[in-house]
Amino acid sequence: MIEPYKKNYKARCYEIFNELDGWFGSEEINSDYANQLSDDSTFVAIVDGRVEGVISIDWHFETTAEIYSMAISQKNHHKGIGKQLMVAAEKLAKEKKCEFLHVKTLGDEVPHPGYKKTRPFTKLLASRDYFRQKTFGTACQLCYMLNQSNTNNYRHGDS
């Protein structure tokens, strides 16, 4: 079940970020991810009464937003939770009249085992590649356009 985030979920979300050390990195970075979760821009997936997934949105401007963080507990990968969280995020973006929703990730040029597993999911959701830039030294960051809500072109949500 997908529901809006509540502050009492923060500790469990932090645990999930830490569990996925192949993606998120240090405890300090994971703490930053957990601290940016908010009641009005975050959803959680509840499985058997426990938070097992989280997605947060960063609103850049009135019409643009980014999937800032998304994490599913390892034992719940490949069960459709990520897709359900994306549907909730896209629905909220559409309700807020957000025209562009995007996600940034490491590109194929970076042989990172965690991101290698998540790239197919991201590409499945994306309507197109949006831009590439060099960051993190020689790492290539790739941004995918997830939707253009002004065209009602949601790939997984209701139109």
C-alpha positions as CSV (number, residue, x, y, z in Angstrom):
1,M,0.0,0.0,0.0
2,I,1.3,3.5,-0.9
3,E,0.7,6.3,1.5
4,P,2.0,9.8,2.3
5,Y,5.1,10.0,4.4
6,K,4.8,10.7,8.1
7,K,7.7,11.8,10.3
8,N,7.6,8.6,12.4
9,Y,8.7,6.8,9.2
10,K,12.0,8.6,9.1
11,A,14.1,6.1,11.0
12,R,12.9,3.2,8.8
13,C,13.5,5.2,5.6
14,Y,17.1,5.8,6.9
15,E,17.5,2.1,7.5
16,I,16.5,1.4,3.9
17,F,18.9,4.0,2.5
18,N,21.7,2.4,4.6
19,E,20.7,-1.1,3.5
20,L,21.3,0.0,-0.1
21,D,25.0,1.0,0.4
22,G,25.7,0.1,-3.2
23,W,23.6,3.0,-4.3
24,F,23.5,5.7,-1.6
25,G,26.9,5.8,0.0
26,S,27.9,7.0,3.4
27,E,25.8,7.3,6.5
28,E,26.2,11.1,6.3
29,I,24.7,11.1,2.8
30,N,22.0,8.7,3.8
31,S,21.2,11.0,6.8
32,D,20.8,13.9,4.3
33,Y,18.4,11.8,2.2
34,A,16.4,10.9,5.3
35,N,16.3,14.5,6.5
36,Q,14.9,15.9,3.2
37,L,11.8,13.7,3.4
38,S,8.7,15.7,3.9
39,D,5.0,15.1,4.5
40,D,4.0,16.9,1.3
41,S,6.6,15.5,-1.2
42,T,7.2,11.9,-0.1
43,F,5.4,8.6,-0.3
44,V,6.2,5.3,1.4
45,A,5.3,1.7,0.5
46,I,3.9,-0.3,3.4
47,V,4.3,-4.1,3.2
48,D,3.0,-6.2,6.1
49,G,2.6,-3.1,8.3
50,R,6.2,-1.9,7.7
51,V,7.8,0.7,5.5
52,E,9.7,-1.1,2.7
53,G,10.0,1.7,0.1
54,V,10.2,5.5,-0.2
55,I,10.2,8.1,-2.9
56,S,10.7,11.8,-2.5
57,I,10.2,14.7,-4.9
58,D,12.3,17.9,-5.0
59,W,10.3,20.8,-6.4
60,H,12.8,23.0,-8.3
61,F,10.3,25.5,-9.7
62,E,6.6,25.8,-10.1
63,T,6.6,23.6,-13.2
64,T,9.6,21.3,-12.7
65,A,10.5,18.6,-10.2
66,E,12.9,15.8,-9.7
67,I,12.7,12.4,-8.1
68,Y,15.2,13.2,-5.5
69,S,15.4,9.8,-3.8
70,M,13.9,6.4,-4.2
71,A,14.7,3.3,-2.3
72,I,13.1,-0.1,-1.9
73,S,14.3,-2.6,0.8
74,Q,16.4,-5.3,-0.9
75,K,14.0,-8.1,0.1
76,N,11.3,-6.2,-1.8
77,H,13.0,-5.5,-5.1
78,H,11.2,-6.8,-8.2
79,K,7.8,-6.8,-6.6
80,G,6.3,-3.7,-8.3
81,I,6.8,-1.4,-5.4
82,G,9.0,1.0,-7.4
83,K,6.4,1.3,-10.1
84,Q,3.6,2.0,-7.5
85,L,5.8,4.7,-5.9
86,M,6.4,6.3,-9.2
87,V,2.7,6.3,-10.0
88,A,2.1,8.2,-6.7
89,A,4.8,10.7,-7.5
90,E,3.6,11.3,-11.0
91,K,0.0,11.7,-9.8
92,L,1.2,14.4,-7.3
93,A,3.3,16.1,-9.9
94,K,0.3,16.2,-12.2
95,E,-2.0,17.6,-9.5
96,K,0.5,20.4,-8.8
97,K,0.6,21.2,-12.5
98,C,4.2,20.2,-12.8
99,E,5.2,20.2,-16.5
100,F,8.5,18.2,-16.2
101,L,9.4,15.4,-13.8
102,H,12.9,14.0,-14.1
103,V,15.4,11.7,-12.4
104,K,19.2,11.9,-12.3
105,T,21.3,8.7,-12.2
106,L,24.7,7.6,-13.1
107,G,25.1,6.8,-16.8
108,D,26.2,3.6,-18.4
109,E,29.7,4.8,-18.6
110,V,30.0,4.3,-14.8
111,P,30.4,0.6,-14.0
112,H,28.6,0.8,-10.7
113,P,27.0,-2.5,-9.7
114,G,24.0,-0.9,-7.9
115,Y,23.1,1.5,-10.7
116,K,23.6,-1.2,-13.2
117,K,20.7,-3.0,-11.5
118,T,18.4,0.1,-11.5
119,R,19.1,1.5,-14.9
120,P,16.7,-0.8,-16.7
121,F,13.9,0.3,-14.3
122,T,14.7,4.0,-14.9
123,K,14.8,3.5,-18.7
124,L,11.5,1.7,-18.6
125,L,9.9,4.8,-16.9
126,A,11.7,7.4,-19.0
127,S,10.0,9.0,-22.0
128,R,13.5,10.1,-23.2
129,D,17.0,10.9,-22.2
130,Y,17.2,14.5,-21.2
131,F,20.9,15.5,-20.6
132,R,24.3,14.2,-19.7
133,Q,26.9,16.0,-17.7
134,K,30.3,15.1,-16.2
135,T,30.2,15.2,-12.4
136,F,31.9,13.4,-9.5
137,G,35.3,13.5,-11.2
138,T,35.0,11.4,-14.3
139,A,31.5,10.0,-13.6
140,C,28.8,10.8,-16.1
141,Q,25.5,11.7,-14.7
142,L,22.5,11.1,-16.9
143,C,19.1,12.7,-16.5
144,Y,16.0,11.0,-17.8
145,M,12.8,12.9,-18.5
146,L,10.0,10.9,-16.8
147,N,7.1,12.8,-18.1
148,Q,5.7,16.0,-19.5
149,S,2.5,16.5,-17.5
150,N,1.3,19.3,-19.7
151,T,0.7,16.6,-22.5
152,N,-0.9,14.1,-20.1
153,N,1.8,11.6,-21.1
154,Y,2.1,9.7,-18.0
155,R,3.5,6.3,-18.6
156,H,2.2,4.6,-15.5
157,G,-0.3,6.9,-13.9
158,D,-3.8,7.8,-14.7
159,S,-4.3,10.4,-17.4
